[in-house]
Amino acid sequence: MTQSIVRYTLRGLAAGALLLAQLPAAAQARREYLLTNDWKFAKGDVPGAAQPDFQDAKWQTVSIPHDWAIYGPFSSTNDLQKVKIEQNNEAQATTKAGRTGGLPFIGTGWYRRPLAVPGFGPGKRAVLVFDGAMSDAHVFINGKEVGRWPYGYNTFHFDITPFLQASGPNTLAVRLENQPEASRWYPGAGLYRNVHLLVTDDVHIPVWGTYLTTPEISASAATVKLKTKVEMPGGKAAGLRLETEIRDAAGKVIAKASTPLPAGAQEFEQNLTVPKPRLWSPETPVLYSASSKLFAGDVLKDEYTTPFGIRSFKFESGKGFSLNGQPRKFRGVCNHHDLGPLGAAVNTAALRRQLTLLKDLGADAIRTTHNMPAPELVQLCDEMGFMVIVESFDEWKKAKVKNGYSQYFDQWAEKDLVNMVHRDRNHPSVVLWSIGNEVPDQWAPGGVAIAKQLQDIVHREDPTRPVTAGMDQFDAAVGNGFAALLDVPGFNYKPHRYPEAHAKLPQGMLMGSETASTVSSRGVYKFPVEKGKDKKYPDNQSSSYDVEYCNWSQTPDEEFAAQDDLSYTMGEFVWTGFDYLGEPTPYDEKWPSHSSYFGIMDLAGIPKDRFYLYRSRWNTAAPTLHLLPHWTWPGREGQTTPVFCYTSYPEAELFVNGKSQGRQRKATTGTNLQARYRLMWNEVKYAPGSIKVVAYDAQGKAVATEEIKTAGKPHHIKLTADRTKLTADGQDLAFVTARVEDAQGNLCPDAGNELEFAVSGAGRFRAVANGDATNLQLFHEPHMKAFQGMLVALVQTTDKAGPVQLKATGKGLKEATVQLKSESAAKPR
Ligand code: GAL
């Protein structure tokens, strides 16, 4: 929770008294504890597991975030689904083996831990906040059920005050259950996000108790309107006052207000002025914070911090989207929540690495498909500069999967939307709320009324942001009023129908809420190079020439052209930024495929060729010049082997072994859309040696070159860490890319050597991934085959500082080591 004032990691009950003694002497009005360690976990339903005297000594000790299923093993029988996927235009039901990742997430799991509640007693309150629990959480304190929350992606909180024994001991137990056929992708399993314990006075600011907006912004000043709820026993308390200070990014106080609570009110309203505001944008993610102190007379009752940014945006008919008055189009990606080899277990370093890669891509927006994101992601988007569509649901009343959200919709949809909006409505990064993705209610009777009901709920909770939804059923949604109702119409895979949508809809603008769904496997190239849909090969891989897609989707170029040619389009959200577990289209029916092929980056986060196609268009700060395929094709001598160049430059000349293959220039018009966005030499004959491009700028000046050489035999391993300085907090990660290279340092592009990893010093081996959607090796074991010459190993810190070393070995290869440094975590304020 970003609002917390003090954060501690709370270890078990036995340490409770000790822990109290370690707390700062000054009285704290509010304390927040992250319940990370000392959890006991058991898979299966265990009678009596909620009871305080239950013996859990034999259970596994885990720390959370924890995904119980990511440790495998993979099996085609895990959540085997025999289904007809209607939204994929399937005519009959077939067996889908890896649809949800082939991992053992189905069933029940229990978590237990002793719960020390420091400072708890008369006049205090304690609240548990679950950032997400997969799924159908039942939470117990001392054997009594405190509450339930079915939807695994949402954040929820329970007041546990009446359930606690002030003198202790107290026991927290959580029962989770995942049903089969409940998802279209890998959901993860367990307490996969953080759990927080908040201890406050009984006169306090509740969870998500502030709502901060910036209704007026000019160059000289911005108005900050801060509404702060207060809860008090019996709804009454005398002499309450809220003192708020606004700080700039450097921590300097730039505005102040002190406001008494009007008689009978339950909410403060403060209007403050920030002089000469620095505006938040993806390029300038400037943050401020509002720190509030709640007093009863002279007694400090609570403290609450609301980080925020100052920015304005508009979605306007005929003009499209603008941020801070500047028109722009979304350069967005859709992402599922899993973090590849970490599964669903949230990790800030892993999220930050994803966003770092997306920054280099030139992306400026993320759609959190098809559910509420981890709070850490939204916070990072504020800090690093990404605009976010926070999405809620993949289905409403009408089901896509047998046991999906539709069973909860009537009872829970409003509660889920309210929590979503309340949690995230102070974030400057969030610019749109999405009420759903490709819901079958688009065409079902009553669907339009549901859309209105959901949109109204969101408007009620946050009138400052518009509502969208991802629509795939074009004729139904445009014909029945569904699309016309939404504040912002979002279309999935419909660039060819944008003109029609624009003509028929009243909004005067639209966006590509989901685009492309091009499939490719990193470093794999198929011949002949032919554009086509639903292509399948015996090795369960897709071609990295980026010409293969699904029967409902396109190559990137179709969407690019629509975005470039149609002024009312507001940008796109590509499916997907990263490969994810589950949905292995086009191999849904062909085990062992169990992760996606859609990503611009693979499951290990390694860029595919497509990364450079998007980068050449989106990253306007740095040039892109990328050649494909690799140039090591023994046996293809003399055969046609097309060469593509993805570049931000308008023109380039290709040389094969020094011989010019001619100069190519990007087309500016024409029906061959690929020719507008890629330079392609389609008739090149393979000969070992090298391919080289020389790029020319708009003035015709040769400005950059790129060369790929034919590789020799695998010779050594090369390791490169994304970061070498880590934090000794037991969570931080380094992502180390391993390449199998020949003696000259060329990537061996089809090397599949098994690599072994050993970590020494103040770190531990965490996981490994190679991006091969068919690989059944387990992520947490310290060895894996390279895929197309590469993989990524994850090294995690412990809570001890010191040097860390990762060593990689492989049969017949010269080994490599990389040195990392884990440094003490900064003390909590
Ligand atoms: C869309 C859907 C996504 C994913 C994608 C694959 O229709 O919204 O969740 O299934 O297709 O192309």
Residues whose N, C-alpha, C, O or C-beta is under 5 A from the ligand:
A	BS01	GAL	E438 S517
